[in-house]
């Protein structure tokens, strides 16, 4: 009997065979890997930084459609409501200058966002290394990460925004009208969103204005060598895309041209509650989808599923987003 016990314990030690109750239990980790993805466009290193995802009831937020059509389109892509909306930011390393396009939501839209800083650091950079910040537009999910407790989160960066966008969202008279409108229509989601966005915009932008770190640009202007601002108004009065061209390669950072690819690529006429001018936003989406689909441009979307980089395929049935094939070494996609 003694020999048998020695043999069994020896067998366990050598082979690892044991009864189920002898195994330890591993706790679920419950978190994702750091949210960054890196490609090279010409001579520029582009790092996509995730601010996280936010669950949104798209069957209630999408307009010029019906809840049933939205649910059907999402179900066809194996997605259930609420829709996990990616919030993507883009870091461009020009070699001598570090440029950030959009800054995520910060703490403005709940606990599932505000991951930009952690992912920036995980990708190998620090906030004080960022030289320039360009906003596609002044909605809180793009500007909320500019500050933390009223202090500039990027202390050395100069903030840039379209002049029409700044003139609208930073105008005290416009803010006053938005608050009056919201008070008259307390149950109106859009009016409440606009009111809140005026408040959050002022809180995000003002510290940069006070530090003389805020500048305007005009649509169509080359804001940096190789980086051009392209007006795409509709979603907001000064909504802007940015075209990066380097060494013959091009990528278009198209901001909020599309919010829900699974719906708006098959039915581009579908708009969203957050659009300032839905008709203009819809026209801009049709225009850009046809343009990038025919030219086979690489695009990067703020709300395309992370990392949100790929191409638009155009066919008689409509448009399809084709994500960029994963490349383990980013320099190899040149």
DAQUIVEN-V560231 format. One record per backbone hydrogen bond with DSSP energy under -1.0 kcal/mol. CO is the residue of the C=O (numbers start at 1). NH is the residue of the N-H. If there is no record, write none. Layout:
# DAQUIVEN-V560231
{{CO & NH} {CO & NH}}
This chain:
# DAQUIVEN-V560231
{{1 & 5} {2 & 6} {3 & 7} {4 & 8} {5 & 9} {6 & 10} {7 & 11} {8 & 12} {9 & 13} {10 & 14} {11 & 15} {12 & 16} {19 & 22} {20 & 23} {34 & 36} {35 & 50} {37 & 48} {39 & 46} {41 & 44} {44 & 41} {45 & 93} {46 & 39} {47 & 91} {48 & 37} {49 & 89} {51 & 115} {52 & 87} {54 & 85} {56 & 58} {56 & 83} {57 & 60} {57 & 61} {58 & 62} {61 & 273} {63 & 271} {66 & 70} {67 & 71} {68 & 72} {69 & 73} {70 & 74} {71 & 75} {72 & 76} {74 & 77} {74 & 79} {75 & 78} {83 & 56} {83 & 85} {85 & 54} {87 & 51} {89 & 49} {90 & 101} {91 & 47} {92 & 99} {93 & 45} {97 & 94} {98 & 131} {98 & 132} {99 & 92} {100 & 134} {101 & 90} {104 & 145} {105 & 108} {110 & 113} {115 & 119} {116 & 120} {117 & 121} {118 & 122} {119 & 123} {120 & 125} {121 & 124} {126 & 129} {127 & 130} {131 & 158} {132 & 100} {133 & 160} {134 & 102} {136 & 240} {139 & 142} {139 & 143} {140 & 144} {142 & 103} {143 & 146} {146 & 153} {148 & 151} {151 & 148} {154 & 157} {158 & 133} {159 & 215} {160 & 135} {161 & 217} {162 & 166} {163 & 167} {164 & 168} {165 & 169} {166 & 170} {171 & 175} {172 & 176} {173 & 177} {174 & 178} {175 & 179} {176 & 180} {177 & 181} {178 & 182} {179 & 183} {180 & 184} {181 & 185} {185 & 188} {188 & 192} {189 & 193} {190 & 194} {191 & 195} {192 & 196} {193 & 197} {194 & 198} {195 & 199} {196 & 200} {197 & 201} {198 & 202} {199 & 203} {200 & 204} {201 & 205} {202 & 206} {205 & 208} {205 & 209} {206 & 210} {207 & 211} {208 & 213} {209 & 212} {213 & 159} {215 & 161} {217 & 163} {218 & 221} {221 & 229} {224 & 227} {226 & 245} {227 & 223} {227 & 224} {228 & 243} {229 & 220} {230 & 241} {234 & 277} {235 & 276} {236 & 234} {236 & 239} {239 & 232} {241 & 230} {242 & 253} {243 & 228} {244 & 251} {246 & 249} {249 & 246} {251 & 244} {252 & 300} {253 & 242} {254 & 257} {255 & 302} {260 & 263} {260 & 264} {261 & 265} {263 & 267} {265 & 319} {267 & 270} {271 & 63} {272 & 275} {277 & 281} {278 & 282} {279 & 283} {280 & 284} {281 & 285} {282 & 286} {283 & 287} {284 & 288} {285 & 289} {286 & 290} {287 & 291} {288 & 292} {289 & 293} {290 & 294} {291 & 295} {292 & 296} {292 & 297} {298 & 252} {299 & 310} {300 & 254} {302 & 88} {305 & 308} {308 & 301} {309 & 324} {310 & 299} {311 & 322} {313 & 320} {315 & 318} {318 & 315} {320 & 313} {322 & 311} {329 & 332} {330 & 333}}
